[in-house]
Amino acid sequence: MTILCIAIRAFTFIFLLRMVLSFFPLKERTLAATARELSMAATDPVVLPLRRLLPPLPGVLAGFGIAELMVLIGLQLLDAILC
């Protein structure tokens, strides 16, 4: 396994953590809140430019939008092609 594959899979894990933790209201200064903040800081450089172009989904899926879905699909494609 190459370093690139490891990086793609690690980023995918961090991105999935971001997505899961975004659905829960978390108290500040907890381990889960810290994990959410770190995962958002790590993945924001990829998500924010797409979010400016693609609007979030309305309604129940607040915090999860088309941009996040596109990033997840892109990561899966990169993993399938390169790894």
C-alpha positions in Angstrom: 0.0 0.0 0.0 1.4 3.3 -1.0 1.6 6.4 1.1 -1.0 8.1 -1.2 -3.5 5.2 -0.5 -2.9 5.6 3.3 -3.5 9.3 3.0 -6.7 8.9 1.0 -8.1 6.3 3.5 -7.1 8.4 6.5 -8.7 11.5 5.0 -11.8 9.4 4.2 -12.0 8.2 7.8 -11.6 11.8 9.1 -14.3 13.0 6.7 -16.7 10.2 7.7 -16.1 11.2 11.3 -17.0 14.8 10.5 -20.2 13.7 8.8 -21.3 11.4 11.7 -20.5 14.0 14.4 -22.3 16.8 12.6 -25.6 15.1 13.3 -25.3 15.2 17.1 -25.5 18.3 19.3 -22.4 18.1 21.4 -21.4 20.0 24.6 -18.3 22.1 24.4 -15.0 20.8 25.8 -15.9 17.1 25.4 -13.9 14.5 23.5 -16.5 14.2 20.8 -16.7 18.0 20.4 -12.9 18.2 20.1 -12.9 15.4 17.5 -15.6 17.2 15.5 -13.6 20.4 15.6 -10.4 18.7 14.5 -12.1 16.8 11.7 -13.8 19.9 10.5 -10.5 21.8 10.5 -8.8 19.0 8.6 -11.6 18.7 5.9 -12.8 22.3 5.5 -10.1 23.1 2.9 -11.8 20.5 0.6 -15.4 21.1 1.5 -15.7 24.9 1.7 -14.8 25.6 -1.9 -17.4 23.1 -3.1 -20.0 24.4 -0.6 -19.7 27.8 -2.2 -20.7 26.3 -5.5 -23.2 23.7 -4.3 -26.0 24.7 -1.8 -26.7 22.5 1.3 -29.7 20.2 1.2 -32.8 21.8 2.9 -34.6 20.3 5.9 -33.6 17.5 8.1 -30.1 17.0 6.7 -28.7 20.2 8.1 -25.0 20.1 8.0 -24.9 17.5 5.2 -25.2 18.8 1.7 -24.4 18.1 -1.9 -20.8 19.3 -1.4 -20.2 16.7 1.3 -21.7 14.0 -0.9 -19.4 15.0 -3.8 -16.3 14.9 -1.6 -17.3 11.4 -0.4 -17.8 10.1 -3.9 -14.6 11.7 -5.0 -12.7 10.0 -2.2 -14.2 6.7 -3.0 -13.3 7.1 -6.7 -9.7 8.1 -5.9 -9.4 5.1 -3.6 -10.8 2.7 -6.3 -8.6 4.1 -9.1 -5.3 4.6 -7.3 -5.4 1.9 -4.6 
